[in-house]
Amino acid sequence: MEVDWEFEVGGGAPVIDALWAGWIDLRQQPERLGEIAEAANFPALGELLAALNAPTSPLWTAKCDLWEPEAEGRAALACYVDVLPVAGQVFARPEDAEAFCRQWTARLEPLELMELADCQVELVVRQALAGPVEGLGMTAYVSSEGRDHSEAARRLTAALMALQQTIPAAEAT
């Protein structure tokens, strides 16, 4: 599995609008997880969303998506989840976002399961708005490829489970 992180701020880069009109607060209303079509269509994404929004998690989620990207001669699946820290609703300083990304990628890098072959995780730090609070958030992109849709789905499931199992502790935020 390839794991990386980067900053993508300013110059027309996307901004996370965390409290958008369709946002569902899964920390306060976890029973509404089934209303998120992407989670209903891909259970491993739903499990990741549940873990990221769990009471013990230092994070909360704003938005996600699931799609089939073009892959030459192979099947592919990809998703993203916009993630923000519970403490302060956003990362207040770039150093905080960087430290969190470094810790999460360090926890992911040693994983070498066969199911994670042809998978990528990229954490992208972006500007974020949570109502009146401005700062930084992170978009976690996860993708996989396989010989067919079934193999790509199996690998994406494994990558999402790895992401879920390596969520850094609250003191990292």
Long-range contacts (C-beta under 8 A, 24 or more apart in sequence): 1-108, 1-111, 1-112, 1-113, 1-116, 1-117, 1-119, 1-120, 1-121, 1-159, 1-162, 2-119, 2-120, 2-121, 3-105, 3-108, 3-109, 3-120, 3-121, 3-122, 4-105, 4-120, 4-121, 4-122, 4-123, 5-101, 5-102, 5-104, 5-105, 5-122, 5-123, 5-124, 5-125, 6-122, 6-123, 6-124, 6-125, 7-94, 7-97, 7-98, 7-124, 7-125, 8-124, 8-125, 8-126, 9-125, 9-126, 9-127, 9-136, 10-127, 13-126, 13-127, 14-126, 14-139, 15-126, 15-127, 15-128, 15-129, 16-62, 16-63, 16-82, 16-84, 16-126, 16-127, 16-128, 16-129, 16-137, 16-139, 17-62, 17-128, 17-129, 18-62, 18-63, 18-82, 18-84, 18-89, 18-90, 18-128, 18-129, 18-130, 18-131, 18-137, 19-62, 19-129, 19-130, 19-131, 20-62, 20-63, 23-62, 23-63, 25-60, 26-50, 26-53, 26-60, 26-61, 27-53, 27-55, 27-60, 27-86, 30-54, 36-64, 38-64, 38-65, 38-66, 38-79, 39-64, 41-66, 42-66, 42-77, 42-79, 42-153, 42-156, 42-157, 44-156, 44-157, 44-160, 44-161, 45-79, 45-81, 45-160, 47-160, 47-161, 47-164, 48-81, 48-160, 48-161, 48-163, 48-164, 49-81, 51-164, 51-167, 52-81, 52-83, 52-164, 52-167, 56-170, 57-86, 57-167, 57-170, 58-85, 58-86, 58-87, 58-167, 58-168, 58-169, 58-170, 58-171, 58-172, 58-173, 59-83, 59-84, 59-85, 59-86, 59-167, 59-173, 60-84, 60-85, 60-86, 62-128, 62-130, 62-137, 68-149, 69-143, 71-145, 74-118, 74-145, 74-146, 74-147, 74-152, 75-145, 75-146, 75-147, 75-148, 75-149, 75-151, 75-152, 76-143, 76-144, 76-145, 76-146, 76-152, 77-143, 77-144, 77-149, 77-152, 77-153, 77-155, 77-156, 78-141, 78-142, 78-143, 78-144, 78-156, 79-141, 79-142, 79-143, 79-156, 79-160, 80-139, 80-140, 80-141, 80-142, 81-139, 81-140, 81-142, 82-128, 82-137, 82-138, 82-139, 83-137, 83-138, 83-139, 83-140, 84-128, 84-130, 84-137, 84-138, 85-173, 86-170, 86-173, 87-170, 87-173, 88-133, 88-135, 89-130, 89-131, 89-133, 89-135, 90-128, 90-129, 90-130, 90-133, 90-134, 90-135, 90-136, 90-137, 91-125, 91-128, 91-135, 91-136, 91-137, 91-138, 91-173, 92-135, 92-136, 93-135, 93-136, 94-125, 94-136, 96-136, 96-173, 97-125, 97-136, 97-137, 97-138, 98-125, 99-172, 100-138, 100-168, 100-172, 100-173, 101-125, 101-138, 103-168, 103-172, 104-166, 104-167, 104-168, 107-166, 107-168, 108-162, 108-163, 108-166, 111-162, 111-166, 113-158, 113-162, 115-154, 115-155, 115-157, 115-158, 116-155, 116-158, 116-159, 116-162, 117-155, 118-144, 118-145, 118-146, 118-155, 119-143, 119-144, 119-155, 119-156, 119-158, 119-159, 120-144, 120-159, 121-159, 121-162, 121-163
